[in-house]
Amino acid sequence: MSDMTTEVASGSFDDPLFAGLLESVPPPVTDREAVDLVRRFWGIEGQVENLACERDANFHITSDKGKGYTLKISNPAEKPEFTNFQTEALRWLERVDPDLSVPRLVPSREGRFELDVPLSDGRRSIVRLLTWIEGKQLYRVGMSKGIPAQIGRMLARLGRALRSYDHPGATHAILWDIQNADRLKPLIRSLPADALRDQLEEEHYRFTAVTKPKLVRLRRQVIHNDFNHHNILMSPTDPSRIAGVLDFGDMVNTYLAIDVAVGASYLLPADGDPLGDLGAMLAAYSAETPLQRAEVELLRDLIVARLMTTIAITGWRAARYPQNAAYILRNNGAARSGMERFALLPRETVTEAFLISAGLE
């Protein structure tokens, strides 16, 4: 296949997946404006803290009564249908699994969950208020022995709750959905020419030629799609226990195995047994939601596809938004480490270990 043909097949910078959110700056909302929004629309007085975010504007609101909230101002480039997909998913979860610890939507004084407001730069954005879950993010606490199994159980529970959820915005295409990893080639080519890029190009070719055609055999549903250690909250009184799950901004209807692969991609240690935590997570997940053999046989390549996606997208975005590079690159180093350690393990060895953990061997 010629380079030109490969570029067309694998995506180009004209690909619509590279436009919109990936190139749109977050909404310019100040602390003062955030305080005014919650006062006007929710009747809440309080203090505000700006939270780091890649594409939206998020604020931690502490009311004068001591109650916590998250104010979310969506990126203006995000289609309202997709924002509503997230909104309705949270309402769905509240109905089907009310004890599941995820943020809950707070209605405005007029009973609305979404507000369309003008921004200072002339754009418009959807504003929502969510309950605040107390706890520390897992990346701040660190991994301990029982946490990978908890991650597996929590991910399976969340997936089970979302299994029957549907919405017109569920099938939108996003670059963070790793079924679209075949379209990453322009981003990979934009990285420095080194051994890592060579490895990424080799894995990209395998994903495009071998893995993606097999995905059509797998189960589909709405998934969380971002079970990383910044989105998992640990209990403030017991840091070994998961207290909640955050950030439903990358939700999508895609292959169920992708949800497992995304969560697994953040369980690759910098040293020691590269498969130990993965095995514990897979065993716990499979005890709640049994995985099919075809899903497990593709899991290694899906995990690598997530690592590849993380490195390519965050490297590209950080170069364009250096003022927010530290936040954008927060998972880049771990993904690079994963490519160095996990991706170089013999494929057959990894798949055999996964099949055993999933109870299929």
Secondary structure as the mmCIF struct_conf table of DSSP 4:
data_model
#
loop_
_struct_conf.conf_type_id
_struct_conf.id
_struct_conf.beg_label_comp_id
_struct_conf.beg_label_asym_id
_struct_conf.beg_label_seq_id
_struct_conf.end_label_comp_id
_struct_conf.end_label_asym_id
_struct_conf.end_label_seq_id
HELX_RH_AL_P HELX_RH_AL_P1 ASP A 3 SER A 10
TURN_TY1_P TURN_TY1_P1 PHE A 13 ASP A 14
BEND BEND1 ASP A 15 ASP A 15
HELX_RH_3T_P HELX_RH_3T_P1 PRO A 16 PHE A 18
BEND BEND2 ALA A 19 ALA A 19
HELX_RH_3T_P HELX_RH_3T_P2 GLY A 20 GLU A 23
HELX_LH_PP_P HELX_LH_PP_P1 SER A 24 PRO A 27
HELX_RH_AL_P HELX_RH_AL_P2 ASP A 31 TRP A 42
STRN STRN1 GLY A 46 LEU A 51
HELX_LH_PP_P HELX_LH_PP_P2 ALA A 52 ALA A 52
BEND BEND3 GLU A 54 ASP A 56
STRN STRN2 ALA A 57 SER A 63
TURN_TY1_P TURN_TY1_P2 ASP A 64 LYS A 65
BEND BEND4 GLY A 66 GLY A 66
STRN STRN3 GLY A 68 ILE A 73
TURN_TY1_P TURN_TY1_P3 PRO A 76 ALA A 77
BEND BEND5 GLU A 78 GLU A 78
HELX_RH_AL_P HELX_RH_AL_P3 PRO A 80 VAL A 96
TURN_TY1_P TURN_TY1_P4 PRO A 98 ASP A 99
BEND BEND6 LEU A 100 LEU A 100
BEND BEND7 VAL A 102 VAL A 102
STRN STRN4 LEU A 105 LEU A 105
TURN_TY1_P TURN_TY1_P5 ARG A 109 GLU A 110
BEND BEND8 GLY A 111 GLY A 111
BEND BEND9 PHE A 113 PHE A 113
STRN STRN5 LEU A 115 PRO A 118
TURN_TY1_P TURN_TY1_P6 SER A 120 ASP A 121
BEND BEND10 GLY A 122 GLY A 122
STRN STRN6 ARG A 124 THR A 131
HELX_LH_PP_P HELX_LH_PP_P3 TRP A 132 GLU A 134
BEND BEND11 GLY A 135 GLY A 135
STRN STRN7 LYS A 136 GLN A 137
HELX_RH_AL_P HELX_RH_AL_P4 LEU A 138 VAL A 141
TURN_TY1_P TURN_TY1_P7 LYS A 145 GLY A 146
HELX_RH_AL_P HELX_RH_AL_P5 ILE A 147 LEU A 162
TURN_TY1_P TURN_TY1_P8 ARG A 163 SER A 164
TURN_TY1_P TURN_TY1_P9 PRO A 168 THR A 171
TURN_TY1_P TURN_TY1_P10 LEU A 175 TRP A 176
BEND BEND12 ASP A 177 ASP A 177
HELX_RH_3T_P HELX_RH_3T_P3 ILE A 178 ARG A 183
HELX_RH_AL_P HELX_RH_AL_P6 LYS A 185 ARG A 189
TURN_TY1_P TURN_TY1_P11 SER A 190 SER A 190
BEND BEND13 LEU A 191 LEU A 191
BEND BEND14 ALA A 193 ASP A 194
HELX_RH_AL_P HELX_RH_AL_P7 ALA A 195 ARG A 206
HELX_RH_PI_P HELX_RH_PI_P1 PHE A 207 THR A 211
HELX_RH_AL_P HELX_RH_AL_P8 LYS A 212 LYS A 214
HELX_RH_3T_P HELX_RH_3T_P4 LEU A 215 ARG A 217
BEND BEND15 LEU A 218 LEU A 218
STRN STRN8 ARG A 220 ILE A 223
TURN_TY1_P TURN_TY1_P12 HIS A 229 HIS A 230
BEND BEND16 ASN A 231 ASN A 231
STRN STRN9 ILE A 232 MET A 234
HELX_LH_PP_P HELX_LH_PP_P4 SER A 235 SER A 235
BEND BEND17 PRO A 236 THR A 237
TURN_TY1_P TURN_TY1_P13 PRO A 239 SER A 240
BEND BEND18 ARG A 241 ARG A 241
STRN STRN10 ILE A 242 VAL A 245
TURN_TY1_P TURN_TY1_P14 GLY A 249 ASP A 250
STRN STRN11 VAL A 252 TYR A 255
HELX_RH_AL_P HELX_RH_AL_P9 LEU A 256 SER A 265
TURN_TY1_P TURN_TY1_P15 TYR A 266 TYR A 266
BEND BEND19 ALA A 270 GLY A 272
TURN_TY1_P TURN_TY1_P16 PRO A 274 LEU A 275
HELX_RH_AL_P HELX_RH_AL_P10 GLY A 276 GLU A 288
BEND BEND20 THR A 289 THR A 289
HELX_LH_PP_P HELX_LH_PP_P5 PRO A 290 GLN A 292
HELX_RH_AL_P HELX_RH_AL_P11 ARG A 293 GLU A 297
TURN_TY1_P TURN_TY1_P17 LEU A 298 LEU A 298
HELX_RH_AL_P HELX_RH_AL_P12 LEU A 299 ARG A 320
HELX_RH_3T_P HELX_RH_3T_P5 PRO A 322 ASN A 324
HELX_RH_AL_P HELX_RH_AL_P13 ALA A 325 ILE A 328
TURN_TY1_P TURN_TY1_P18 LEU A 329 ASN A 331
HELX_RH_AL_P HELX_RH_AL_P14 ASN A 332 ARG A 341
TURN_TY1_P TURN_TY1_P19 PHE A 342 LEU A 344
BEND BEND21 LEU A 345 LEU A 345
HELX_RH_AL_P HELX_RH_AL_P15 ARG A 347 SER A 357
TURN_TY1_P TURN_TY1_P20 ALA A 358 GLY A 359
#
